[in-house]
């Protein structure tokens, strides 16, 4: 799913399950972890672009049509690819969640933001549209779901988000009046 919708769904879930206004740190961390999987792989690319490209080259890069970009070093492509896979892997998320649980003695709730990203992407990518590598590093196989970039899907998704956020705002107003 797109990065904005990931953040909005995770935020809605935190607000929906909280009896009162959720702590800002809980909301902030959950939303951050829900969007990070689609941002992490941009770090090596932006780092390389900022440190090695001149401003004209950078502009050529930023405005290139897909497949027409100037060549990127192999190492940058390698790191970008594997970072993307690491953050979309249920195996990596299980390991990290288990370590955090063990260190804290309790589940750290914001990790559910990351988990929501992984689960949603499994079903909103298809075999033709970047199947989500949920079992990385064992396999790149991904579930053949419904690609989120279909126009009907994008509309339905944002209508559902508008409905859910509308309900959450109405509910919080009602609570304030009581
Ligand atoms: Zn993703």
Boltz pocket constraint, residues with backbone or C-beta under 6 A from the ligand:
constraints:
  - pocket:
      binder: B
      contacts: [[A, 1], [A, 37], [A, 38], [A, 88], [A, 117], [A, 121]]
      max_distance: 6.0
